């Protein structure tokens, strides 16, 4: 991960110059974009804005619009954060990226689809009874996703314990395909629509300007993250988990059951992905067998941005990624005169990944790995 | 301690043989560790010292022979079973959980215990024994100096409330000035009635505090005697104590 860091005293090669250029270009783009944004907020008709908008005046971003973008970013980012935790925890304990983790999220979203459809038929996906019903649905989605993750560990990864890290990594890609195709086989290849949310969920809280459903997503995600933090930092099992992540041999010398701790890690990561899955369904009301792919990759990006293996980093990475995805198109790209900037949200995410890898390869909160850890 | 109690060993090796693949490591090794004694195991590189410790703890399974704990054959019992019954180890190079706090390291030492009061008492005892550890209890253990880490490693092992403490090269990697202090600490622990089984390169120092010693050579016990006679043994002086 230190490819972008040049050895001191070594002569710059062409690659070094290219990377330096890339860094300067990306940071320059951000600075100029932000300055242009501020300028057009003050005077939409300034010379630069006219030049980038083909002589037209640029449009100001109003406060409600800006607030809406932040809330959207936060709710999306909270879900990325929840998924990212699973990548980060499994990496911490087993040292490989479980690329099938996005599928656990998708299974959560699918379970939510099945449950919500059934409840809707019973007339319970509406009104105030929705509150206990959604809590129950979240619980079931969590359990199904947890079971998926635990079975995955038992069937696909445990037999590979002790083999080189590349092998479980490639296996995880296989597991990912397997789950996607199993879902297609069971439910067909088409997109499945969630039933409409209760009307009150779609309303905007007067005065605050936040949609109730986005608020629900943010609150549920925040509670889940707080719960996870408590579990990992304050409980005996959490302590055992951190010990296993650091040194399995000595952890077992303490009397910790390493295998059971690894299962717990998968279970907790799966639970978080399951919660993210049902929240995703409520927000976007649609799920398909490939739903796990893009959020999964973005959550992986969030984990890297925050510093992989670091739980606080995964959450912060998720939220900043969601924020960047929501804000950057209108605050950076639009002022630079890019057309249809909202189509470039995915590009923003992966550009951020490249930028982080160029500037701080260990992630925002990551510790520098010792040579021993990296081996 | 009554003689009847003292004659029953806590840990025993009966004709132990171990292999790593085709390589024969320990060859018909017989050992016994009695309550409250301090014994050391000497031997050159690759003589099987670490394997002996790992076999005692169940991290390596012997190919033949019996590992006996309190009269029970424990060959197929996991490490946790032995730790629960009072056998634990201070590993080579300390191996603390560097990203965890000092307090968390100590708490993990007591992972298998459920007696809250006993754990709290032992924690106090360790803080009294090592006041420096108490000062640093909330720091990440990776930020501690080598000497402090050695104290935490010993404290962590003591938190398991052991009857036998295995020590793998306790003075390895310590600054020369700390080696002496380290042996004093080991003696202090021993005086509390805990049996100590120490693997050590520093044969002179180890034998000066030990009751008995064994010498292991390419997997075989070649000498088994009191520490005093071993110190006086001309062969041993030649090969391990650095005398021509």
Interface residues (C-beta under 8 A of the other chain):
Chain A: X236 X239 X240 X242 X243 X246 X247 X249 X250 X251 X252 X253 X254 X255 X256 X257 X367
Chain B: X57 X59 X78 X79 X80 X83 X84 X88 X89 X91 X95 X97 X98 X99 X100 X104 X107 X108 X109 X111 X112 X156 X160
